[in-house]
Amino acid sequence: DKGGYKHFMAKEIAEQPGVIGSALDHYLSDAGIEMPGLDFAVCDRLVMVACGTASYACMVAKYWFEQLAGLPVEVDIASEFRYREPPLSPASWSVFVSQSGETADTLAALRYTKEKVAKVVSVVNVSTSSIARESDVALPILAGVEVSVASTKGFTCQLTVLALMALKAAVDRGRMDADQLAAHLAHLRNLPGLMNHALLLGNDVARIAADLAEAQDILFLGRGPMYPLALEGALKLKEISYIHAEGYASGELKHGPIALIDQHVPVVVLAPRDALYEKTVSNMQEVMARHGKVLLISDAEGVHEAGAGVWRSLTLPRIEPWLAPVLYALPAQMLAYHTAIAKGTDVDQPRNLAKSVTVE
Ligand code: F6R
């Protein structure tokens, strides 16, 4: 049931404030973050493995675990990890992120780590899935059924649970006191409200998408935890609109991809006002100097400060920088959705793709 929406993807995008609120309610109590069986004090490293969008959630989480909890994290895509058969420290934990819980490569990677690490943890939507059943600890993301092949609420619910894990790791490892935790949790609690604001951008996004639909190639740029979001924005766009898109870390631009820029190439710049904002803006100006068509996504101050001369901009509410990837996922998803609509492609069931990839 599409609940009055034209596509499951639109419905699932709109559901995000609600499901994220429920996920927070599930894991939070007066005592703090409830994740039985996870004491991060005894773990020396996380090895996170997933495919596609779920692997980008892992890449965002790497910044969080490292910065908030001082916990080293390795991220790999499952199809590479399983055959590389990397050595693993016995005090490390492996973490598998999967919406379906049935992705063949992710499951094989999980089985590879089983006797080699101290704990196998999964972050899944389908609690009865193989990946959930074969883990020592399975954390549900509580997104509800995701029908659209392109993952939306699955991604942001994965990020929400991973953010809670990173905060728990910070507390367990003595990196965060009760006041700091309360402040971070308050920021998480603000997410659903901020997402509701982001959803109001639908008409603006649709107008921009009408032009994006004409493009042959589109680049997405971001730094820090916005770099994996650039990868996610590009994946979502190519999946459902079939336009060639690539995400890059802004700092990599001058190491090659800037050669692609001309007046025909739209460049989506994901630039929340974080510690790296000035650097991202300076990369954006390099794109503009080569006549690239910049779509700047930032908050009001960010757009005010750097928006002169950009092709288009989208203004989001201000957010604590560490959580920006969760909020900025929404305009990225909406851009993909509206561009696909403008192109007339099959949004919920894109060609060549399956919702659950149970063969390698
Ligand atoms: C992209 C997408 C895929 C999945 C990937 C992993 O929108 O949906 O990239 O994220 O196939 O699937 P799960 O999370 O079920 O393991």
Residues whose N, C-alpha, C, O or C-beta is under 5 A from the ligand:
A	BS01	F6R	C51 G52 T53 A54 V97 S98 Q99 S100 G101 T103 V149 A150 S151 K355 V357
